[in-house]
Amino acid sequence: MQYHVNGALVPEDEATVSVRDRGFMYGDAAFETLRAYGGEPFRWDAHRERLQRTAETLGFADAVPENLRERVDETLAANDLEEAYVRLSVTRGVQPGKLTPGREVDPTVVVICKRLPRGGLEGERVWDEPASVQTVRTRRIPSEAVPADAKTHNYLNGILGRLELRKAAASGEPADECLIRDTDGNLAEGATSNLFFVTDNGLRTPSTDLDLLPGVTRDVVLDIARGEDFPVETGHYSLDALRDADEAFLTNSTWEIRPIATVDGISVGTGPMTKLLQRLFDERIEAEHY
């Protein structure tokens, strides 16, 4: 594989960053993950804008290079990939080993990718089956402590949630995703996904005034649902509301729309709205990228 590191393509085994890089030392970095379909990044503008917002939150807005899209295109071409996972990282770069960052920023910018199946109507899912999900004790860090809409390298919140799944499973297979609640007990999101569920023929998802990261795929699903005049509600929901749902699913860039099979061992399953949204999402990918 060839990766893009600080403006140049390098072989995977030479793609390194300094041990003094603040992204490594402190998680002082912004990142995005996205899908490429037919050689084109999906919802590039949305991902680019969110990366920029995170960099602004962290105080290094000028570190995001103007030619980032070109670097993505070069990375895909160098690896002969049209269907791919792409990750973009922008760190504050190498600075003296102290917590307070310096004013001058020489960023580290990395683009990596890996092969994924084709998307769209003729595509394959990256997941084998609907997800099993489990609630965890780990709570979402309040935005007053760490802004929830900042997608940074510090993913300890989600990692701790996933580790709970492993502990709960003992020697068995852990659940596919954890469900994290906020400090008031409201459903927020998964470790790497947004949550949707269906009740009374309406689509529900936690609202963005909660401590969660609104995903790009989440926004696409909401746009599709509203375009079809489906009843859509965003709000504050309890765990019981999800357990009693008619159907439920998770969204992120890699999974796209993944149905939820069980919540804490309680069957939820795929339903007509989830299946229809999957088809409409696939149709949109097909029309835009193939």
Secondary structure, 3 states (H helix, E strand, C coil): CEEEECCEEEEHHHCCCCCCEHHHHHCCEEEEEEEEECCEECCHHHHHHHHHHHHHHHCCHHHCCCCHHHHHHHHHHHCCCCCEEEEEEEECEECCCCCCCCCCCECEEEEEEEECCCCCCCCCCCCCCCEEEEEEEEECCCCCCCCCCCCECCCHHHHHHHHHHHHHHCCCCCCCEEEEECCCCCEEEECCCEEEEEECCEEEEECCCCCCCCCHHHHHHHHHHHHCCCCEEEECCCHHHHHCCCEEEEEECCCEEEEEEEECCEECCCCHHHHHHHHHHHHHHHHHHC
